[in-house]
Amino acid sequence: MNQAEYPQKTCSIERLITRQEDVQRVLAGKKKAQRRNGLYAYPGEQMILENQPFIITAVYRQTLGAMNDRDAVQEGQIDKKAYMSYLNHIHPGVPWSFDMVMWVHEFERAT
């Protein structure tokens, strides 16, 4: 998809990763993707975390059911079960459905 094919963002890139524990995972190279229920960035955009630049390399949609252990590792978790447990911890009471479609934002440290 090129940027013209994406819908309008639902939030700014500065809000993509806000939890300090996730920021630390990104800085340590352990987290390379962020799922959100809205679109926060387009490919090629730059985000800054603690004065470190990161480039959004891919943005696509994926259901929670289609997510696998490899995807969970990209999210900084050991497997999908750990990722779902983390979601339940940070969003208590949210009813997760495996049909729920999320926006996946992949990124890498800018060189």
N, C-alpha and C positions, 0 to 999 in steps of 0.2 A: 504494500500500500504506500502511496505517496501521501504527503501531508494533506493535500486537498481531499483525499478520500476518507480521512478520519473525521469523526464528528468533533464538534467544539469541545474543548476541555471542560471538565466539570470542576476542576480545582487547579491551583497553580503547582508548578513543579516543586516549589519550596515546601509544599505540604506532603510530598510523596513519601518521604521517610522522616518521621518526627520522633519516634521512640528512641531514647538514648541507647538502649541495648541493641537496636537494629543499626543505628549509626555506627556503633562500635564494631558490629559484625561486618558492615560494609568496609570500614577503614582497615580491618584486619584481612580483607579479601575473602571472607567466609560467606558473604551475602552478595549475590549478583543479580537478584530479581526482586521485584515488589509487586504483589497483586493488590489491586484495589477494585472496588465496585464501580469506580468512575475512571475517566481518562484524565491523567495528571500531567502527561508529557508526550511529546512527539519524538520520533527517532531523530537523532542529531542534536537535540537540545542538551544543554549542560546544566547539571545540578552541582551545587557546592555543599559539601559536608565538612564542617570544621576546617574551612579554608582549603579543602582538597577538591579538585574538579573531577567530575565523572560525566561521561557522555552516555546518553540513552541510545542503545544500539538496536533495540527492537521493541515494538509494542504490538501486542496481538491479544485476541480474546481466547479464553479457555474456561471450560467448566471445571468446577472442583472435582467432579467425577473423573475427568480426563487427566487430571494432575497425577503424576507418579512420584516415586521416591527421588528420582533425579531432579525433578522440578523442586521438590522440597529442599534438597541440598542447595540448589540455587537460591532458595529463600533463607538459607542459613540454618536449616534444621537437619537432623540426621536422617529423617525419613518422613513420609506423608503422615503417619500417625502422630509424630512429634509436631509437625506443622499444624495439624488440626487441633491438637492439644493447646498449642500456643495461641491459635485463633480463639479458642474457647476461654483462655486465660485473659487475653486482652479485650475481648468482646463478650463478657459474660451474659448469658441469656439469649444471645442471637441464635435463631434457629438456622443452622447451616444445611443447605440442600446440595446434593451432588450435581443437580441440574443448574445451580447458580453459576452464571457466567461472570467471570472476572476479567479485568484488563491486566495483562501481564506487562510490566515495564522491566526490560533487561538493560543492564548498564555495565560499564567498565571504567576503570580509572583512566582519565585523560592523560595522554603523554605529551 
